[in-house]
């Protein structure tokens, strides 16, 4: 079975810059990885904030590494999931997570992978399967 999986910011950040389950996930061939323009923007903001003290060159390398890692990830532009924003707003209270949930709902994914506790509510889990990378990898036997 081929899986469609939406990746939240923290999953991408861990997968790109650290060893572990998230890095493993980014290399699994039978998974269609999807994220959104909002996630990519947040990812780059977080990277800049965390790495700015290292200097300009390491930051440029980190941003290039993000772009390289996203090459095999479908990035949904904001305008395609904007109609899902009202539904997402009803489901999640944390404002910055609304566009992320809207994009995942629009993409009609099999899983939304995140480490953000705001997504692990009964209301959200009733419409979309939310889990951690470890849970997903266990479920697909990887």
N, C-alpha and C positions, 0 to 999 in steps of 0.2 A: 504494500500500500504506500502511496505517495502522500505525504502530509504537507498541508499549508500551515505555516507557523508565523505568527506575528511576533516580532522582537521589540521589546521595550528598551529604553535607553540603557538601563543598568545591565541588561543582558549583552548588548552590543559592546558597551564599555569593557566589561569583564572579558568578553570573547576576543576582543581586539588586543588588549594590553596585558592580559594575564593568562597563565596556563590553567586548565581545569575544564569543567563540563561545558562552559560557554564557548571556549575555544574549540573544543571537540565538536560541538553543535554546528559551528560555522563551516566545518569541513565535511559534514554528512551529505552525501550526494542525493539521497532519496528524499530530501526535505526541500520544499520550496520556501525560502525565507523571504519574509515581507516586513517592511517597516514603513514609516511615514516621514514626510518632510519635517513635521514637528519633532519627531524623534531625532532625526539627523541634526537639526538645529540645536536641540538640547544637548546632544552628544558633543557637538563641537564647542558649545559654551562651557560645558563641564570640563572638557579636555583643556581648553584655554585657561580656565580658572585654576585647575590643578597643576598645570605645567608651566604657567607663566614665570614662575620663579627660576626655572631652569634656563631661561634665555630664549632668544628668538629662534635659533636653529633647531633645538630639540622640539619646540612647539611646531615649527614647520614640518618636521619629520613626522610628528604625531598626527598632524592633520592629513598629511599624505597617506599615512598608514590607515587612517579612517576611510579615506576615499578608496584606497586599494581594497580594504576589507568589504566595502559596500558594493563592490563590482558585481558580485553574485547575489546581491540582495535586491529585490524589487522595492523601490522607494515610491510610495504613493504620493502624488502631489496633493496639497491641501484642497484644491478645488474639487477633487473627485469625492471626498468624504464629508464635505461641508454640510450636506443634507442630513447626515447622521449625528450632527452636533446636538440638536435638541434631545434626541433619544439618549445619547451618552450623558448629557447634563442631568437628566432625570435619574440616571443610574449611579453616578459617581459624584461625590461632594467636592473632591479636591479639584479645583479649577484647572490646574496645569495638566491634569490627567484626562480631561474631557476630550481634547482632540486626539489623544492616543487611543482612547476607547472607541471614539467615532471611526477612526481609520481601521481598527481591528474589526469592528462590526461591518463596515463597508466591504472589507476584503473577504468576509465570510470564511474566516480561517478555521482550521481544526483546533488550533491552540493559540492562546495568548500567553507568551512566556514573559514573566516579570518577577522581580524581587520586591516590588512595591506592594505593601499590604493593602493599599487603598483599593486594589482590584480584586481582592479575595473576599468579596461579599457574596451572600447567598443570591441577591438580586442579579448581580453580574454573572455569577457562575451558573445561573439558571438559563442564560442565553448564549454564553460562550465559555468554552473550557479554558480555565485559567490555571496555570501551574508554574512551577519552577523548572529550570532546565533539568535538574536531577530527576524530577518526577517524569518529565517527558522522555528522557533517555531511558529510564527504567521501563516505561510503558512500551517503548518501541524496541526494547531489548538491545540497546547500544551501550 
